[in-house]
Amino acid sequence: MPSTRELPMFPLGTVLFPGMPLRLHVFESRYRALVRDALAAGGEFGVVLIERGSEVGGGDTRFGVGTIARLADVAVLPDGRSLLLAMGTTRFRVGRWLPDRPYPYAEIDDLPDSPESGTATVLDATTSDTATIHTATIDTDAIERARRSLERVLALGAALGDHPAVAVPPTADSALAAFVLAGSAPLGPLDQQRVLEAGDPVARLTLVHVLLDECAEVLDHRLRGA
């Protein structure tokens, strides 16, 4: 697959991480066209976080680093709306925005991890396709520490009534560990974007651990003051 290519783009108010699912309700006519064109061309589109503006109507400002999404399931409703399930695969950087078709369209470049990293091959269970994710050596103890931080955050949030009690998902794959933890944590989209843009899995995991500890402190303060 070429490192530079053109791709339909779906700007959202949320961050999509590699290895994580994305569910969308598509109702705007331009994004209905995106779904049709993406299905006809291999089922991929790019997802970027909106920096300023709205998901609906256009006129938004977008971040330049995003994740390629691969369609796994599409349900077209009688009125033309669609319910989508897609999976995040690999990161990219927007080279330049192109004229709308009528949905956003961009020239993108693959964004691999830092050159000093190794590689890991990730299987997409929905399609049996594989994607190569570059990875540095991560201490399993570091993953476990970050997992415990997330467990604390989720427990505090449940105690405060922010959400029901939920379990931390498995993080056996070190290349995806930071993405899984960040995607499961109550982090804001700007913090999640920082995680997405971090240069390698070690940097991402370190950042996630810091963000989770900060989040736990805030929640603990709320709980003590409740």
Secondary structure, DSSP 8 states (H G I E B T S, - for coil): --SEEEEEEEEESS---TT-EEEEEE-SHHHHHHHHHHHHTTSEEEEEEEEES-SSSS--EE-SEEEEEEEEEEEE-TTS-EEEEEEEEEEEEEEEEE--SSS-EEEEEE----TTSEEEEEEETTTTEEEEEEE----HHHHHHHHHHHHHHHHHHHHHTSS----------TTTHHHHHHHHS---HHHHHHHHHSSSHHHHHHHHHHHHHHHHHHHHHHHHH-
